[in-house]
Amino acid sequence: MEETKQQFEHVIAQCRDLFAKKLHDYGAAWRILRPTSVTDQLLIKANRIRSIETKGVALVDEGVRPEFVAIVNYGIVGLVQLERGYAETADITPAEALELYDRYAQEALDLMLAKNHDYDEAWRSMRISSYTDLILMKIYRTKQIEALDGQTIASEGVGANYMDMINYAVFGLIKLEFGDRA
């Protein structure tokens, strides 16, 4: 499992690097997004992955990998928005945004390690397309929870779904970069 931890940290560092570069270019403009808009952004990214997987070709010169990176980053944005609420302006500095990013990335890692222990790295036997489907399922669950204004009976809630989406996207990125080797 130490290799899994290292691979997770490696791909999260790549996601964070892009997040930091976009913070430089755009600031924290994403702070204006309501959580429902973040969920819709996640839907767009996951639908594109599934479309590419199904059709076998992308007409826009980007593949599946950038979309998994976007799911990681929007998942973390979603967690920030749930914690802080949305703002009318980009109300945090890039340093504050990266501090929040790091905290939620660590929480995702901790959750993954706990689940990975219990499930004995079952994710390594899965297909990347299954991660896509699971992410889409989590998105539709999240949309339903949002439609209920968060008033659930048995659900863990929106935050738990965002966290699972992050981890499934990380698994996809690990498989894309390192293949099926353990």
Sequence and secondary structure as in RCSB ss.txt:
>XXXX:A:sequence
MEETKQQFEHVIAQCRDLFAKKLHDYGAAWRILRPTSVTDQLLIKANRIRSIETKGVALVDEGVRPEFVAIVNYG
IVGLVQLERGYAETADITPAEALELYDRYAQEALDLMLAKNHDYDEAWRSMRISSYTDLILMKIYRTKQIEALDG
QTIASEGVGANYMDMINYAVFGLIKLEFGDRA
>XXXX:A:secstr
 HHHHHHHHHHHHHHHHHHHHHHHHH SGGGG  HHHHHHHHHHHHHHHHHHHHHS  SSS  HHHHHHHHHHHH
HHHHHHHHH   SS  S HHHHHHHHHHHHHHHHHHHHHHHHHHTTGGGGS HHHHHHHHHHHHHHHHHHHHTTT
  SS   HHHHHHHHHHHHHHHHHHHHHTT  
